[in-house]
Amino acid sequence: MSHQIKIPPVGESVVSALVARWHIADGATVEKGQTLVTLETDKVSNELEAEVAGTVSITVEDGEEVEIGTVIGLIAAGAASGGSAPAPAPETQAAPQATPTPVASGPTGEKIDIVVPAAGESITSATVAAWVVSNNDFVKKGQVLVTLDTDKVSSELEAEASGVVSIEVSEGTEVSIGEKLGSIAVSETPASPAPVASDPKPVKAVASALPAPAPKLQVVQDDDSRVTRRKMTPLRRKIAQHLVNAQQTAAILTTFNEVDMSAVMNLRKSVQEDFVGKHGVKLGFMSLFTKAVVQGLKDVPSINARIEGNEIIENHFYDIGIAIGTEKGLIVPVVRDCDQKSFAQIEKDIIEYAVRSKEGKIDLSDLSGGVFTISNGGVYGSLLSTPILNPPQSGILGMHTIQQRPMAVDGKVEIRPMMYLALSYDHRLVDGKEAVTFLIRIKDCLENPTRMMLEM
């Protein structure tokens, strides 16, 4: 009996995923829990594990984008422990067509190191973006091995000789110029003819028609090196598509206001030591803003809703998305049931998400189901911006940097810590009066945090 390997559901706004890399070869045997494939969506990377032990049959190759629910492979359950799997027999029928031609450039048995090439005086390191081949694969001279990313360009390293690849540095690792990534054991023919005779993966079968005496950065330059071109990564293409779709499907409008942060800052200062002593975390701005948003959604329920076709779906829960910047892009994990959680628990949840995002351990389920999003551009120094909706949500709040400004207070000019707030909303569902009312409610909660804690 075969077990299907499917693309799991991600959330309402994600309808497809990219098969970034298979970690096992077609026809390999795997154990239950072993990592099979890395998937990428517009927000996160995710690894699928084998739910049963058996022999894997890959039906969707690396680099292909497929819809949620698509079967990308099969596992013949129970075949891992025995040698009676029927799959190798038909593969050997193609063996006469797969007689390899001796193309090795060095003595058989010699090992050639795969090293990071120099890429210019200002570039001292690179990131291993993706291995195009798997460990122990047989490659031909000129075949693409790995893609490297620097802060300026992307490049592909090609095999200097034919042989078996040994990978020593995993994807996502930052390496120095000249550092060893692996090696090639030079050989004129692959160790076993059967795998060569099987249907090769398209992404591994592409070899350069040009001679490659030494690996170098492949950069397309125009106008005497005045510009540099590089391909967008699949993740960046997906992010671009998602943002464009958001603007094309919703009538996005933004309204602004400003909030005096004096009361919030004084509250944090007065209780911070006791708060940390009791809860083990600091009282940050995000939990206060999250609670203010919850209060605003209760007072203006039309923002806690979404449009599905010709229907309006009103939510009666308060799962708030918190935008977090990562090296791969912006992700929005969701803090569940914020109306029922304490300030301390919200702070702990946000810290946990931040740590997991840096480690690449955010689950796809962490990003689904949010009703509203908070984005804090102020941590990067942004004074004012217009955030883009996170579909299918109808609202997003943009926080900005706190700036000391002269303000008129009771007829006198005083210097106050001020923050601009921006609320982007779907004007198809939310009227201007409701949006302004919501934003003023946020302002009132933050300028009177004691009343907010009492839900007044």
Secondary structure, 3 states (H helix, E strand, C coil): CEEEEECCCCECCECEEEEEEECCCCCCEECCCCEEEEEECCCCEEEEECCCCEEEEECCCCCCEEECCCEEEEEEECCCCCCCCCCHHHHHHHHHHHCCCCCCCCCCCCEEEEECCCCCCCCCEEEEEEECCCCCCEECCCEEEEEEECCCCEEEEECCCCEEEEECCCCCCEEECCCEEEEEEECCCCCCHHHHHCCCCHHHHCECCCCCCCCCCCCEEECCCCEEECCCCHHHHHHHHHHHHHHHHCCEEEEEEEEECHHHHHHHHHHHHHHHHHHCCCCCHHHHHHHHHHHHHHHCHHHCEEEECCEEEECCCCCEEECEEECCEEECCEECCCCCCCHHHHHHHHHHHHHHHHCCCCCHHHHCCCCEEEEEHHHHCCCCCCCCCCCCCCEEEEECCCEEEEEEECCEEEEEEEEEEEEEEECCCCCHHHHHHHHHHHHHHHHCHHHHHCCC
